[in-house]
Amino acid sequence: MADKQISNGTCAYCKETFPKNVIKRHLNTCKERQAAQEAASQKSRTKKERLFHLLVEGRGLPMYWLHLEVPASAKLADLDQYLRDIWLECCGHLSAFRIDKVSYSISPEEDFFPMGFPGGNDPLGGMFPMMPAPLPPPPPELAPLLSMDIEGLFHKYLAEQRAKVGDETAEAFFQAVLKRLIADMTDMLEKTLGAAIMNDLKAELNVDLKKLSAKDMLTRLDALEQEAIQEAESLPPFPLLFDDFREEDMGSALGDVLKVGTKFDHEYDFGSTTELTLKVLSEREGVALGKKKAPVVLLARNEAPEILCEVCGQPATLVCTNCNWGGAAYSNHGAVCKKCAKKHKCGDEMMLPIVNSPRTGVCAYGSEWV
């Protein structure tokens, strides 16, 4: 986990920058925002309506945040679409809000993928619009193990044992064959899996294991484990037993399911999930500043947190999805600057750009296909 940084953000009206803990107070007094509200009231014949002020954060990632204003008459689907557009959308995944004991979900459009995306322009006329991207290659240390010809070795040892068959039972015959095969597999496991584990330990401890005593290593591992436990305990609880939720679609108006003080959750992609927490901070009556088809209005947004290159410590611009499966927002493992990316072992095809989103480095988010 990256070191904690002071989270700043920019007001969408005056374009000034404020710390996260000050921005809400600023929005209540921002002259440019007040002027926009006054102008909308004078120009529009629309009646005043209830408007919610929402705070959206990445779950466990409070450095990513949005302040939004949404009419109470807007649908949950409108809010979901906005979150997809500004932070989440990559491959048309499923998403859902969890409000009290109700799960409000939505499915992606069948023709989500643009022309040129794998599966979006297939020769069969779009029969497979949701074709997944190929899985990343396994760690190079495991390549010899995965390519091991077990069947070939079995037949080899079978032939050798046949040449010296005696009066032994069939069970003893095959035990002799399997003993040699298992010995070969065990030897390969020690070389390949052992190398992979050692490399992971080196990366985790960030030290040469040959220069570290076993006692110091165990102390460091215990400290890392405690840090992970404390981090997990600090996260707000999230319901995992979805059977406890009543299922609804996102056609409900916000005003029917939310009120000031309501805390709720949003999930995008139930595989490589990005989780958000939301809270209704306040409510006012006024003329909505958004459009009918795009009712959500951005009030303020965080500035991009600095993610450092794990090689040289300079600001990173790319993250390797083969090295970092959880996303660059959680860890800079696999994050590299432009210079260090040229030497990275996994290649350009595994790189995603680092962007200002809690989904940075996850799935295909930020890639040229999206």
C-alpha positions as YAML, in Angstrom:
chain: A
units: angstrom
residues:
- id: 1
  name: MET
  ca: [0.00, 0.00, 0.00]
- id: 2
  name: ALA
  ca: [1.29, 3.40, -0.94]
- id: 3
  name: ASP
  ca: [2.10, 5.93, 1.75]
- id: 4
  name: LYS
  ca: [-0.83, 8.06, 2.82]
- id: 5
  name: GLN
  ca: [-1.03, 11.33, 0.94]
- id: 6
  name: ILE
  ca: [-3.01, 14.47, 1.64]
- id: 7
  name: SER
  ca: [-5.94, 14.26, -0.77]
- id: 8
  name: ASN
  ca: [-6.70, 17.47, -2.61]
- id: 9
  name: GLY
  ca: [-9.42, 18.14, -5.12]
- id: 10
  name: THR
  ca: [-10.65, 20.75, -7.57]
- id: 11
  name: CYS
  ca: [-13.94, 22.63, -7.44]
- id: 12
  name: ALA
  ca: [-15.74, 22.24, -10.78]
- id: 13
  name: TYR
  ca: [-16.97, 25.85, -10.62]
- id: 14
  name: CYS
  ca: [-14.09, 28.07, -9.52]
- id: 15
  name: LYS
  ca: [-11.35, 25.56, -10.51]
- id: 16
  name: GLU
  ca: [-9.52, 26.18, -7.23]
- id: 17
  name: THR
  ca: [-7.89, 23.36, -5.28]
- id: 18
  name: PHE
  ca: [-8.81, 22.46, -1.69]
- id: 19
  name: PRO
  ca: [-8.03, 19.64, 0.76]
- id: 20
  name: LYS
  ca: [-10.64, 16.91, 0.89]
- id: 21
  name: ASN
  ca: [-11.77, 17.87, 4.39]
- id: 22
  name: VAL
  ca: [-12.41, 21.46, 3.29]
- id: 23
  name: ILE
  ca: [-14.04, 21.01, -0.11]
- id: 24
  name: LYS
  ca: [-17.59, 20.43, 1.18]
- id: 25
  name: ARG
  ca: [-17.53, 23.67, 3.17]
- id: 26
  name: HIS
  ca: [-16.16, 25.49, 0.12]
- id: 27
  name: LEU
  ca: [-18.93, 24.14, -2.13]
- id: 28
  name: ASN
  ca: [-21.54, 25.58, 0.22]
- id: 29
  name: THR
  ca: [-20.05, 29.07, -0.18]
- id: 30
  name: CYS
  ca: [-18.47, 28.99, -3.65]
- id: 31
  name: LYS
  ca: [-19.47, 32.23, -5.41]
- id: 32
  name: GLU
  ca: [-19.18, 30.72, -8.88]
- id: 33
  name: ARG
  ca: [-21.49, 27.87, -7.93]
- id: 34
  name: GLN
  ca: [-23.98, 30.26, -6.37]
- id: 35
  name: ALA
  ca: [-23.88, 32.37, -9.54]
- id: 36
  name: ALA
  ca: [-24.58, 29.27, -11.67]
- id: 37
  name: GLN
  ca: [-27.52, 28.36, -9.46]
- id: 38
  name: GLU
  ca: [-28.92, 31.90, -9.68]
- id: 39
  name: ALA
  ca: [-28.52, 31.99, -13.46]
- id: 40
  name: ALA
  ca: [-30.30, 28.64, -13.81]
- id: 41
  name: SER
  ca: [-33.18, 29.88, -11.66]
- id: 42
  name: GLN
  ca: [-33.64, 33.00, -13.79]
- id: 43
  name: LYS
  ca: [-33.36, 31.31, -17.20]
- id: 44
  name: SER
  ca: [-35.38, 28.19, -16.50]
- id: 45
  name: ARG
  ca: [-39.13, 27.94, -16.18]
- id: 46
  name: THR
  ca: [-38.67, 24.57, -14.54]
- id: 47
  name: LYS
  ca: [-40.01, 24.27, -11.04]
- id: 48
  name: LYS
  ca: [-37.59, 23.86, -8.21]
- id: 49
  name: GLU
  ca: [-36.99, 20.30, -7.09]
- id: 50
  name: ARG
  ca: [-35.15, 18.27, -4.50]
- id: 51
  name: LEU
  ca: [-31.42, 17.95, -5.20]
- id: 52
  name: PHE
  ca: [-29.10, 15.54, -3.38]
- id: 53
  name: HIS
  ca: [-25.44, 16.27, -2.62]
- id: 54
  name: LEU
  ca: [-23.57, 12.94, -2.77]
- id: 55
  name: LEU
  ca: [-20.05, 11.99, -1.72]
- id: 56
  name: VAL
  ca: [-18.61, 9.01, -3.62]
- id: 57
  name: GLU
  ca: [-15.37, 7.26, -2.57]
- id: 58
  name: GLY
  ca: [-13.43, 4.18, -3.57]
- id: 59
  name: ARG
  ca: [-13.92, 1.48, -0.93]
- id: 60
  name: GLY
  ca: [-10.69, 1.43, 1.06]
- id: 61
  name: LEU
  ca: [-9.38, 4.13, -1.32]
- id: 62
  name: PRO
  ca: [-10.50, 7.45, 0.20]
- id: 63
  name: MET
  ca: [-7.99, 9.34, -1.96]
- id: 64
  name: TYR
  ca: [-10.41, 8.80, -4.88]
- id: 65
  name: TRP
  ca: [-13.56, 10.82, -4.36]
- id: 66
  name: LEU
  ca: [-16.32, 12.77, -6.11]
- id: 67
  name: HIS
  ca: [-18.85, 15.33, -4.93]
- id: 68
  name: LEU
  ca: [-21.98, 15.14, -7.07]
- id: 69
  name: GLU
  ca: [-25.37, 16.81, -7.22]
- id: 70
  name: VAL
  ca: [-28.27, 14.74, -8.49]
- id: 71
  name: PRO
  ca: [-32.01, 15.48, -8.68]
- id: 72
  name: ALA
  ca: [-34.10, 13.25, -6.43]
- id: 73
  name: SER
  ca: [-36.17, 12.49, -9.53]
- id: 74
  name: ALA
  ca: [-33.17, 10.95, -11.35]
- id: 75
  name: LYS
  ca: [-33.04, 7.18, -11.61]
- id: 76
  name: LEU
  ca: [-30.43, 4.97, -10.03]
- id: 77
  name: ALA
  ca: [-29.58, 4.00, -13.61]
- id: 78
  name: ASP
  ca: [-28.61, 7.64, -14.29]
- id: 79
  name: LEU
  ca: [-26.19, 7.64, -11.36]
- id: 80
  name: ASP
  ca: [-24.81, 4.24, -12.39]
- id: 81
  name: GLN
  ca: [-24.17, 5.50, -15.92]
- id: 82
  name: TYR
  ca: [-22.35, 8.57, -14.61]
- id: 83
  name: LEU
  ca: [-20.10, 6.46, -12.38]
- id: 84
  name: ARG
  ca: [-19.35, 4.20, -15.34]
- id: 85
  name: ASP
  ca: [-18.51, 7.19, -17.54]
- id: 86
  name: ILE
  ca: [-16.22, 9.00, -15.11]
- id: 87
  name: TRP
  ca: [-14.58, 6.11, -13.24]
- id: 88
  name: LEU
  ca: [-15.51, 2.56, -14.16]
- id: 89
  name: GLU
  ca: [-16.52, 1.50, -17.65]
- id: 90
  name: CYS
  ca: [-14.21, -0.85, -19.46]
- id: 91
  name: CYS
  ca: [-16.00, -3.92, -20.84]
- id: 92
  name: GLY
  ca: [-19.71, -3.50, -20.18]
- id: 93
  name: HIS
  ca: [-19.73, -5.43, -16.91]
- id: 94
  name: LEU
  ca: [-22.69, -5.88, -14.59]
- id: 95
  name: SER
  ca: [-23.15, -3.41, -11.74]
- id: 96
  name: ALA
  ca: [-25.36, -2.97, -8.69]
- id: 97
  name: PHE
  ca: [-26.25, -0.58, -5.87]
- id: 98
  name: ARG
  ca: [-26.77, -2.03, -2.38]
- id: 99
  name: ILE
  ca: [-29.19, 0.16, -0.42]
- id: 100
  name: ASP
  ca: [-30.45, -1.16, 2.90]
- id: 101
  name: LYS
  ca: [-31.55, -4.72, 2.10]
- id: 102
  name: VAL
  ca: [-32.17, -4.21, -1.61]
- id: 103
  name: SER
  ca: [-29.81, -4.87, -4.52]
- id: 104
  name: TYR
  ca: [-30.51, -2.68, -7.56]
- id: 105
  name: SER
  ca: [-28.69, -4.15, -10.56]
- id: 106
  name: ILE
  ca: [-28.28, -3.48, -14.25]
- id: 107
  name: SER
  ca: [-26.96, -5.48, -17.20]
- id: 108
  name: PRO
  ca: [-24.72, -4.04, -19.93]
- id: 109
  name: GLU
  ca: [-25.93, -3.44, -23.45]
- id: 110
  name: GLU
  ca: [-25.36, -6.40, -25.77]
- id: 111
  name: ASP
  ca: [-23.58, -4.23, -28.32]
- id: 112
  name: PHE
  ca: [-21.32, -2.50, -25.80]
- id: 113
  name: PHE
  ca: [-18.02, -3.30, -27.47]
- id: 114
  name: PRO
  ca: [-16.89, -0.74, -30.06]
- id: 115
  name: MET
  ca: [-15.65, -1.79, -33.48]
- id: 116
  name: GLY
  ca: [-12.12, -3.08, -33.21]
- id: 117
  name: PHE
  ca: [-12.40, -4.44, -29.66]
- id: 118
  name: PRO
  ca: [-11.71, -8.18, -29.43]
- id: 119
  name: GLY
  ca: [-15.10, -9.76, -30.14]
- id: 120
  name: GLY
  ca: [-16.72, -6.46, -31.13]
- id: 121
  name: ASN
  ca: [-15.94, -6.78, -34.84]
- id: 122
  name: ASP
  ca: [-15.80, -10.56, -35.21]
- id: 123
  name: PRO
  ca: [-16.28, -12.24, -38.61]
- id: 124
  name: LEU
  ca: [-19.44, -13.95, -37.38]
- id: 125
  name: GLY
  ca: [-21.33, -10.68, -37.27]
- id: 126
  name: GLY
  ca: [-21.15, -10.01, -33.55]
- id: 127
  name: MET
  ca: [-22.27, -13.44, -32.36]
- id: 128
  name: PHE
  ca: [-19.79, -13.16, -29.50]
- id: 129
  name: PRO
  ca: [-19.86, -9.48, -28.44]
- id: 130
  name: MET
  ca: [-18.76, -10.32, -24.89]
- id: 131
  name: MET
  ca: [-15.69, -12.36, -25.83]
- id: 132
  name: PRO
  ca: [-13.23, -11.94, -22.93]
- id: 133
  name: ALA
  ca: [-9.69, -10.78, -23.40]
- id: 134
  name: PRO
  ca: [-7.07, -13.54, -23.22]
- id: 135
  name: LEU
  ca: [-5.75, -14.37, -19.77]
- id: 136
  name: PRO
  ca: [-2.33, -12.96, -18.91]
- id: 137
  name: PRO
  ca: [0.57, -15.40, -19.20]
- id: 138
  name: PRO
  ca: [1.69, -17.23, -16.05]
- id: 139
  name: PRO
  ca: [4.83, -16.07, -14.22]
- id: 140
  name: PRO
  ca: [7.88, -17.06, -16.29]
- id: 141
  name: GLU
  ca: [9.25, -19.13, -13.38]
- id: 142
  name: LEU
  ca: [6.34, -21.57, -13.78]
- id: 143
  name: ALA
  ca: [6.70, -22.02, -17.55]
- id: 144
  name: PRO
  ca: [8.89, -25.19, -17.31]
- id: 145
  name: LEU
  ca: [6.41, -26.81, -14.92]
- id: 146
  name: LEU
  ca: [3.37, -25.96, -17.06]
- id: 147
  name: SER
  ca: [5.07, -27.24, -20.20]
- id: 148
  name: MET
  ca: [6.20, -30.49, -18.57]
- id: 149
  name: ASP
  ca: [5.17, -33.50, -20.71]
- id: 150
  name: ILE
  ca: [3.80, -35.70, -17.92]
- id: 151
  name: GLU
  ca: [2.08, -38.13, -20.26]
- id: 152
  name: GLY
  ca: [5.24, -38.51, -22.35]
- id: 153
  name: LEU
  ca: [7.36, -39.18, -19.27]
- id: 154
  name: PHE
  ca: [4.85, -41.74, -18.04]
- id: 155
  name: HIS
  ca: [5.04, -43.71, -21.29]
- id: 156
  name: LYS
  ca: [8.84, -43.42, -21.27]
- id: 157
  name: TYR
  ca: [9.15, -44.92, -17.78]
- id: 158
  name: LEU
  ca: [6.49, -47.49, -18.61]
- id: 159
  name: ALA
  ca: [8.59, -48.72, -21.55]
- id: 160
  name: GLU
  ca: [11.76, -48.81, -19.42]
- id: 161
  name: GLN
  ca: [10.01, -50.78, -16.68]
- id: 162
  name: ARG
  ca: [8.54, -53.17, -19.25]
- id: 163
  name: ALA
  ca: [12.07, -54.02, -20.42]
- id: 164
  name: LYS
  ca: [12.98, -55.34, -16.96]
- id: 165
  name: VAL
  ca: [9.64, -56.77, -15.86]
- id: 166
  name: GLY
  ca: [9.93, -59.77, -13.55]
- id: 167
  name: ASP
  ca: [7.61, -61.67, -11.22]
- id: 168
  name: GLU
  ca: [6.29, -58.56, -9.44]
- id: 169
  name: THR
  ca: [2.56, -57.81, -9.20]
- id: 170
  name: ALA
  ca: [0.87, -55.29, -11.49]
- id: 171
  name: GLU
  ca: [0.57, -52.93, -8.51]
- id: 172
  name: ALA
  ca: [4.30, -53.09, -7.82]
- id: 173
  name: PHE
  ca: [5.03, -52.58, -11.53]
- id: 174
  name: PHE
  ca: [3.02, -49.36, -11.73]
- id: 175
  name: GLN
  ca: [4.33, -48.13, -8.37]
- id: 176
  name: ALA
  ca: [7.85, -48.30, -9.79]
- id: 177
  name: VAL
  ca: [6.77, -46.29, -12.86]
- id: 178
  name: LEU
  ca: [4.95, -43.69, -10.78]
- id: 179
  name: LYS
  ca: [7.84, -43.39, -8.32]
- id: 180
  name: ARG
  ca: [10.14, -42.18, -11.10]
- id: 181
  name: LEU
  ca: [7.47, -39.87, -12.53]
- id: 182
  name: ILE
  ca: [6.70, -38.31, -9.14]
- id: 183
  name: ALA
  ca: [10.41, -37.83, -8.46]
- id: 184
  name: ASP
  ca: [10.75, -35.87, -11.71]
- id: 185
  name: MET
  ca: [7.67, -33.77, -10.91]
- id: 186
  name: THR
  ca: [8.90, -33.08, -7.38]
- id: 187
  name: ASP
  ca: [12.27, -31.96, -8.69]
- id: 188
  name: MET
  ca: [10.59, -29.63, -11.19]
- id: 189
  name: LEU
  ca: [8.30, -28.24, -8.47]
- id: 190
  name: GLU
  ca: [11.28, -27.41, -6.28]
- id: 191
  name: LYS
  ca: [12.98, -25.55, -9.12]
- id: 192
  name: THR
  ca: [9.98, -23.68, -10.56]
- id: 193
  name: LEU
  ca: [7.49, -23.11, -7.76]
- id: 194
  name: GLY
  ca: [10.33, -22.52, -5.34]
- id: 195
  name: ALA
  ca: [11.79, -19.85, -7.62]
- id: 196
  name: ALA
  ca: [8.39, -18.16, -7.96]
- id: 197
  name: ILE
  ca: [7.86, -18.09, -4.19]
- id: 198
  name: MET
  ca: [11.37, -16.77, -3.55]
- id: 199
  name: ASN
  ca: [10.87, -13.98, -6.10]
- id: 200
  name: ASP
  ca: [7.55, -13.01, -4.48]
- id: 201
  name: LEU
  ca: [9.23, -12.91, -1.07]
- id: 202
  name: LYS
  ca: [12.02, -10.71, -2.39]
- id: 203
  name: ALA
  ca: [9.47, -8.31, -3.87]
- id: 204
  name: GLU
  ca: [7.36, -8.29, -0.69]
- id: 205
  name: LEU
  ca: [10.27, -7.74, 1.69]
- id: 206
  name: ASN
  ca: [12.21, -5.55, -0.76]
- id: 207
  name: VAL
  ca: [15.53, -6.99, 0.38]
- id: 208
  name: ASP
  ca: [18.17, -9.51, -0.69]
- id: 209
  name: LEU
  ca: [17.24, -12.69, 1.19]
- id: 210
  name: LYS
  ca: [20.89, -13.78, 1.27]
- id: 211
  name: LYS
  ca: [21.69, -10.74, 3.41]
- id: 212
  name: LEU
  ca: [18.70, -11.10, 5.74]
- id: 213
  name: SER
  ca: [18.67, -13.38, 8.77]
- id: 214
  name: ALA
  ca: [15.80, -15.83, 9.13]
- id: 215
  name: LYS
  ca: [14.70, -14.17, 12.40]
- id: 216
  name: ASP
  ca: [14.57, -10.73, 10.77]
- id: 217
  name: MET
  ca: [12.66, -12.20, 7.82]
- id: 218
  name: LEU
  ca: [10.04, -13.74, 10.12]
- id: 219
  name: THR
  ca: [9.73, -10.46, 12.04]
- id: 220
  name: ARG
  ca: [9.14, -8.59, 8.79]
- id: 221
  name: LEU
  ca: [6.58, -11.13, 7.58]
- id: 222
  name: ASP
  ca: [4.72, -10.90, 10.91]
- id: 223
  name: ALA
  ca: [4.68, -7.10, 10.62]
- id: 224
  name: LEU
  ca: [3.34, -7.27, 7.05]
- id: 225
  name: GLU
  ca: [0.65, -9.73, 8.14]
- id: 226
  name: GLN
  ca: [-0.44, -7.48, 11.01]
- id: 227
  name: GLU
  ca: [-0.49, -4.49, 8.66]
- id: 228
  name: ALA
  ca: [-2.73, -6.41, 6.25]
- id: 229
  name: ILE
  ca: [-5.06, -7.45, 9.09]
- id: 230
  name: GLN
  ca: [-5.32, -3.87, 10.39]
- id: 231
  name: GLU
  ca: [-6.00, -2.59, 6.90]
- id: 232
  name: ALA
  ca: [-8.75, -5.17, 6.37]
- id: 233
  name: GLU
  ca: [-10.31, -4.38, 9.76]
- id: 234
  name: SER
  ca: [-10.28, -0.65, 8.97]
- id: 235
  name: LEU
  ca: [-12.49, -1.16, 5.92]
- id: 236
  name: PRO
  ca: [-16.22, -0.65, 6.46]
- id: 237
  name: PRO
  ca: [-18.18, -3.90, 6.44]
- id: 238
  name: PHE
  ca: [-19.57, -4.94, 3.08]
- id: 239
  name: PRO
  ca: [-22.41, -7.48, 2.77]
- id: 240
  name: LEU
  ca: [-21.27, -10.60, 0.96]
- id: 241
  name: LEU
  ca: [-24.36, -12.76, 1.35]
- id: 242
  name: PHE
  ca: [-26.34, -11.41, -1.58]
- id: 243
  name: ASP
  ca: [-29.13, -13.89, -0.87]
- id: 244
  name: ASP
  ca: [-30.15, -11.56, 1.95]
- id: 245
  name: PHE
  ca: [-30.93, -8.82, -0.59]
- id: 246
  name: ARG
  ca: [-34.17, -8.33, -2.45]
- id: 247
  name: GLU
  ca: [-33.43, -7.88, -6.16]
- id: 248
  name: GLU
  ca: [-34.70, -4.83, -8.06]
- id: 249
  name: ASP
  ca: [-33.66, -3.02, -11.22]
- id: 250
  name: MET
  ca: [-32.26, 0.52, -11.34]
- id: 251
  name: GLY
  ca: [-35.51, 2.13, -12.41]
- id: 252
  name: SER
  ca: [-36.15, 3.56, -8.94]
- id: 253
  name: ALA
  ca: [-35.86, 7.31, -8.42]
- id: 254
  name: LEU
  ca: [-33.19, 8.41, -5.95]
- id: 255
  name: GLY
  ca: [-35.79, 10.24, -3.91]
- id: 256
  name: ASP
  ca: [-37.69, 6.99, -3.33]
- id: 257
  name: VAL
  ca: [-34.73, 5.09, -1.89]
- id: 258
  name: LEU
  ca: [-32.41, 7.75, -0.43]
- id: 259
  name: LYS
  ca: [-32.52, 10.48, 2.19]
- id: 260
  name: VAL
  ca: [-29.96, 12.71, 3.90]
- id: 261
  name: GLY
  ca: [-27.53, 10.52, 5.81]
- id: 262
  name: THR
  ca: [-28.12, 7.36, 3.77]
- id: 263
  name: LYS
  ca: [-24.95, 5.35, 3.19]
- id: 264
  name: PHE
  ca: [-24.94, 2.85, 0.35]
- id: 265
  name: ASP
  ca: [-22.61, 0.91, -1.92]
- id: 266
  name: HIS
  ca: [-21.97, 0.38, -5.62]
- id: 267
  name: GLU
  ca: [-20.23, -2.54, -7.32]
- id: 268
  name: TYR
  ca: [-18.97, -2.63, -10.90]
- id: 269
  name: ASP
  ca: [-17.82, -5.93, -12.42]
- id: 270
  name: PHE
  ca: [-18.49, -8.95, -10.23]
- id: 271
  name: GLY
  ca: [-15.20, -10.56, -11.29]
- id: 272
  name: SER
  ca: [-12.50, -7.88, -10.96]
- id: 273
  name: THR
  ca: [-14.76, -5.79, -8.78]
- id: 274
  name: THR
  ca: [-14.42, -2.07, -8.15]
- id: 275
  name: GLU
  ca: [-16.37, -1.12, -5.02]
- id: 276
  name: LEU
  ca: [-17.56, 2.37, -4.15]
- id: 277
  name: THR
  ca: [-19.16, 3.83, -1.04]
- id: 278
  name: LEU
  ca: [-21.69, 6.65, -1.31]
- id: 279
  name: LYS
  ca: [-23.37, 8.95, 1.19]
- id: 280
  name: VAL
  ca: [-26.10, 11.58, 0.89]
- id: 281
  name: LEU
  ca: [-24.49, 14.59, 2.56]
- id: 282
  name: SER
  ca: [-27.30, 17.11, 2.19]
- id: 283
  name: GLU
  ca: [-30.38, 18.13, 0.25]
- id: 284
  name: ARG
  ca: [-31.45, 21.46, -1.20]
- id: 285
  name: GLU
  ca: [-34.34, 22.75, -3.26]
- id: 286
  name: GLY
  ca: [-33.49, 24.44, -6.53]
- id: 287
  name: VAL
  ca: [-33.29, 24.21, -10.31]
- id: 288
  name: ALA
  ca: [-31.21, 21.28, -11.51]
- id: 289
  name: LEU
  ca: [-28.03, 22.29, -13.33]
- id: 290
  name: GLY
  ca: [-27.79, 19.04, -15.27]
- id: 291
  name: LYS
  ca: [-29.59, 17.97, -18.43]
- id: 292
  name: LYS
  ca: [-32.60, 15.71, -18.69]
- id: 293
  name: LYS
  ca: [-30.58, 12.85, -20.20]
- id: 294
  name: ALA
  ca: [-27.51, 13.61, -18.07]
- id: 295
  name: PRO
  ca: [-28.86, 14.80, -14.70]
- id: 296
  name: VAL
  ca: [-25.75, 14.15, -12.58]
- id: 297
  name: VAL
  ca: [-23.55, 17.23, -12.04]
- id: 298
  name: LEU
  ca: [-19.93, 17.12, -10.89]
- id: 299
  name: LEU
  ca: [-19.23, 19.52, -8.01]
- id: 300
  name: ALA
  ca: [-15.64, 18.52, -7.21]
- id: 301
  name: ARG
  ca: [-13.17, 15.73, -7.88]
- id: 302
  name: ASN
  ca: [-9.94, 14.51, -6.32]
- id: 303
  name: GLU
  ca: [-6.62, 15.25, -7.94]
- id: 304
  name: ALA
  ca: [-4.85, 12.12, -9.17]
- id: 305
  name: PRO
  ca: [-2.90, 10.47, -6.32]
- id: 306
  name: GLU
  ca: [0.79, 10.01, -7.01]
- id: 307
  name: ILE
  ca: [1.74, 6.39, -7.70]
- id: 308
  name: LEU
  ca: [5.49, 5.82, -7.76]
- id: 309
  name: CYS
  ca: [7.50, 3.58, -10.07]
- id: 310
  name: GLU
  ca: [8.50, 0.50, -8.07]
- id: 311
  name: VAL
  ca: [11.87, 0.48, -9.83]
- id: 312
  name: CYS
  ca: [13.19, 4.05, -9.62]
- id: 313
  name: GLY
  ca: [10.68, 5.86, -7.38]
- id: 314
  name: GLN
  ca: [9.68, 8.44, -10.01]
- id: 315
  name: PRO
  ca: [5.98, 9.04, -10.80]
- id: 316
  name: ALA
  ca: [4.60, 5.97, -12.58]
- id: 317
  name: THR
  ca: [2.58, 6.22, -15.79]
- id: 318
  name: LEU
  ca: [1.91, 2.54, -16.48]
- id: 319
  name: VAL
  ca: [1.05, -0.59, -14.51]
- id: 320
  name: CYS
  ca: [1.65, -4.21, -15.53]
- id: 321
  name: THR
  ca: [-1.56, -6.22, -15.13]
- id: 322
  name: ASN
  ca: [0.44, -9.45, -15.03]
- id: 323
  name: CYS
  ca: [2.40, -8.28, -11.97]
- id: 324
  name: ASN
  ca: [-0.46, -6.40, -10.30]
- id: 325
  name: TRP
  ca: [-3.86, -8.09, -10.44]
- id: 326
  name: GLY
  ca: [-5.51, -5.94, -7.77]
- id: 327
  name: GLY
  ca: [-5.05, -2.54, -9.41]
- id: 328
  name: ALA
  ca: [-2.52, 0.26, -9.06]
- id: 329
  name: ALA
  ca: [-4.78, 2.13, -6.64]
- id: 330
  name: TYR
  ca: [-4.03, -0.48, -3.94]
- id: 331
  name: SER
  ca: [-0.35, -1.17, -4.61]
- id: 332
  name: ASN
  ca: [2.45, 0.11, -6.83]
- id: 333
  name: HIS
  ca: [3.62, -3.44, -7.50]
- id: 334
  name: GLY
  ca: [4.16, -3.54, -11.27]
- id: 335
  name: ALA
  ca: [3.84, 0.25, -11.59]
- id: 336
  name: VAL
  ca: [6.56, 1.76, -13.77]
- id: 337
  name: CYS
  ca: [7.56, 5.08, -15.29]
- id: 338
  name: LYS
  ca: [7.91, 5.39, -19.06]
- id: 339
  name: LYS
  ca: [11.66, 4.79, -18.92]
- id: 340
  name: CYS
  ca: [11.52, 1.70, -16.72]
- id: 341
  name: ALA
  ca: [8.60, 0.28, -18.71]
- id: 342
  name: LYS
  ca: [10.97, -0.34, -21.63]
- id: 343
  name: LYS
  ca: [12.93, -2.84, -19.51]
- id: 344
  name: HIS
  ca: [9.93, -4.53, -17.86]
- id: 345
  name: LYS
  ca: [9.97, -8.30, -18.32]
- id: 346
  name: CYS
  ca: [6.26, -8.76, -19.14]
- id: 347
  name: GLY
  ca: [6.19, -6.57, -22.25]
- id: 348
  name: ASP
  ca: [4.09, -3.68, -23.54]
- id: 349
  name: GLU
  ca: [0.98, -5.79, -24.12]
- id: 350
  name: MET
  ca: [0.47, -6.22, -20.37]
- id: 351
  name: MET
  ca: [0.63, -2.48, -19.60]
- id: 352
  name: LEU
  ca: [-2.29, -0.21, -18.78]
- id: 353
  name: PRO
  ca: [-2.05, 3.57, -18.27]
- id: 354
  name: ILE
  ca: [-2.35, 4.88, -14.72]
- id: 355
  name: VAL
  ca: [-5.39, 7.15, -14.58]
- id: 356
  name: ASN
  ca: [-7.36, 9.04, -11.95]
- id: 357
  name: SER
  ca: [-9.79, 6.28, -11.03]
- id: 358
  name: PRO
  ca: [-10.06, 3.61, -8.32]
- id: 359
  name: ARG
  ca: [-10.24, 1.13, -11.21]
- id: 360
  name: THR
  ca: [-6.83, 2.08, -12.58]
- id: 361
  name: GLY
  ca: [-4.90, -1.01, -13.64]
- id: 362
  name: VAL
  ca: [-7.93, -3.33, -13.44]
- id: 363
  name: CYS
  ca: [-9.30, -5.41, -16.33]
- id: 364
  name: ALA
  ca: [-8.97, -3.25, -19.47]
- id: 365
  name: TYR
  ca: [-9.73, 0.11, -17.85]
- id: 366
  name: GLY
  ca: [-7.89, 2.95, -19.56]
- id: 367
  name: SER
  ca: [-6.69, 0.82, -22.48]
- id: 368
  name: GLU
  ca: [-6.97, 1.82, -26.13]
- id: 369
  name: TRP
  ca: [-9.93, -0.54, -26.49]
- id: 370
  name: VAL
  ca: [-12.08, 1.41, -24.02]
...
